[in-house]
Amino acid sequence: MAILSNRAAANRDSGVDAALLVLRLVLGLLILMHGLSKLPPPPPDYLAGMLAKLNLPAVLAWGVYIGEIVAPILLIVGLWTRLAAAVIAINLVFAVLLAHTGELFSIDKATGGYALELQAMFFFTAVALAIAGAGRFSLGGRYGPLN
């Protein structure tokens, strides 16, 4: 196995850091758009209604602002990236359980693809960022205490 030179390792690391930046920006901006559509507070009534159907307290509807506004902003700037990505992943689990349970194991007849492919892509991107962190191109830094 060849040992990478310092320059080759640095180039590889820069590529990984750039890829993490792209993932953070895309996921953060796309989820943030969902959150901004739910402004101004209080949360939309349909969220409380979906929670009530599952016998969950309506106060959980306020979590949409944490999962779709606060966490994406943290992800975009690269602070507490692992935590922010985990919050987004949990938010997506709630979204699927509340609004898309009937589509969980179905194929979209129009496209032939998985019915929840967008939610799955968001979820697994968030999981990957929760594992990998922000990378060097972030306010928290690659190894910073806020990442």
C-alpha positions, -999 to +999 in steps of 0.1 A: +000+000+000+014+033-010+019+060+016+004+093+006+027+123+006+018+152+028+007+171-003-015+143-016-031+138+018-037+176+021-054+176-014-075+146-004-085+163+028-094+195+010-116+175-013-134+159+016-138+192+033-153+208+001-177+179-002-188+183+034-194+220+027-215+212-003-236+187+017-240+211+046-251+240+023-275+220+002-292+201+030-293+233+052-308+255+025-334+230+014-346+221+049-345+259+058-369+266+030-394+242+046-391+259+079-395+294+065-428+284+049-441+277+084-434+312+097-446+333+116-453+313+148-474+296+161-469+264+142-495+256+116-527+240+129-523+209+107-491+199+127-510+200+160-538+179+144-513+153+131-497+151+166-532+148+182-540+118+160-510+100+175-519+111+210-488+133+212-488+167+229-494+197+206-464+215+221-442+192+200-453+211+169-430+239+181-401+215+174-406+222+137-388+255+142-358+238+158-356+211+132-363+233+102-349+267+110-324+266+139-307+233+130-303+242+092-288+276+101-263+259+124-256+234+096-250+261+070-225+280+091-209+249+105-215+252+142-226+222+163-228+204+129-232+169+143-259+179+167-277+200+141-276+172+115-289+147+142-318+171+150-326+173+113-326+135+110-350+132+140-372+159+125-374+139+093-384+108+112-412+128+127-422+142+093-424+107+078-443+093+108-468+122+108-474+128+072-460+100+050-466+067+068-488+054+040-461+060+015-433+043+035-432+011+015-446+023-019-434+032-053-444+064-071-465+053-100-456+084-121-418+080-118-413+044-108-390+056-079-394+053-042-423+075-030-402+090-002-370+094-021-366+131-012-372+125+025-348+095+023-321+116+007-325+143+033-324+118+061-293+099+050-275+131+041-282+143+077-270+110+091-238+112+071-232+148+083-239+137+119-212+111+115-186+131+095-190+166+110-186+199+093-151+197+079-125+225+077-147+250+058-169+259+088-171+283+117-166+254+141-136+240+122-127+204+114-118+195+150-133+225+169-152+220+201-183+234+184-183+208+157 
